[in-house]
Amino acid sequence: DLEEAIIAAKGAGGMARTKEEWAHHPQAAAVAALPLMEIVRIGDSPPEELPRGNRPLSDVRVLDLTRVLAGPTCARTLAEHGADVLKITAPHLPNLGYQEFDTGHGKLSAYLDLRDPRDQEALRGLVREADVFSQGYRPGTLGARGFSPEELAAIRPGLVYVSLCAFGHIGPWASRRGFDTVVQTVSGITIRQAEVVAGKTPGPQFYPVSAIDYCTGYLMAFGAMVALARRAHEGGSWLVRISLAQVGKWIVDLGEAPLDDVARAPTEFAPEELERWSTVTETPSGALRHLRPVVQLSETPPYWARPSVPLGYHRPEWPQRA
């Protein structure tokens, strides 16, 4: 059928199902058997204190090999709290334009082509000095190039390896490509959304924001911080494993808001409301108006120490630690 043809052509897509239809699918059963997120010890190493600094993640080094929203939101959140984040991409990979600037706050950005053995070795060199390695490839993809959790933990004992995929690491759909919108579509969310909220066009409706993506990104950052704390107290290398499907199930299981509350929710923000939460940052591409970190802490207020930059703007190397 069309769904299988899309997958065979290495595409990302899926048939719109009801919640009941999804509940009987074998991949739904596989996802239901998983917790929201796993934090698993995958190697031994001595306890390792966090680097000294006046921010929660000062001088923590994060490699960001993710794209679109969820994974980049994870690394952006770690940068909010002081981490040195180096985004690794390549010229042949998609450039999402303005979205790269929205998820690029606080990050360095460099090109490495992992099809090139020399660039593979350059990435291994970066891993040896990293604290967190965050990736959003399908299960087994990076492992085929020598960058599995176990292989990287062997060359950098104490590494926190954060792994994101679409449908989970087990089940018949484990190797499928997917995005927030695909997970919403196949799992019954879009059909249920259309039943309770009228859309501008007929048919299945997406959540008004990419809720699965953003929730996943924040949970990934939380998992990375928990693993860093465990490394500091217990030692060891750690794998943080999560998927969009697991987070989508968690959101659905939280239940639905009362319809009266939905009807009263604003459909748009007034300009003055956006002004309250935004700021202007000078970037290599010009002045950029964007949202500030929303959550504020009294002792260590989050902020981005670096502006968003075009992809590949920096050399693939770590800045000196303070």
Protein Blocks (a to p, Z undefined) as FASTA:
>chain_A
ZZlmmmmnopacdddddfklmmmpmklmmmmmpcfbdcddfbdcddddddedjbfkgoia
cdddbehjlmmmmmmmmmmnopacdddddfkbccehjmmmmmmgoiacddddfkbmklmm
mmmmmmmmcfbdcdfbdehklmmnopafklmmmmmghiacddddfkopedjklmpgcdfk
lmmmmnommmmmmmmmccfbecjdddfbdfklmmmmmmmmmmmmmmmmmmmmngpadddd
ddfklmmmmmmmnopadfklmmmpcfbdcfklmmmmgccdddfkbccdddddfbdcfklc
cddfbdcddehkaccdddddZZ
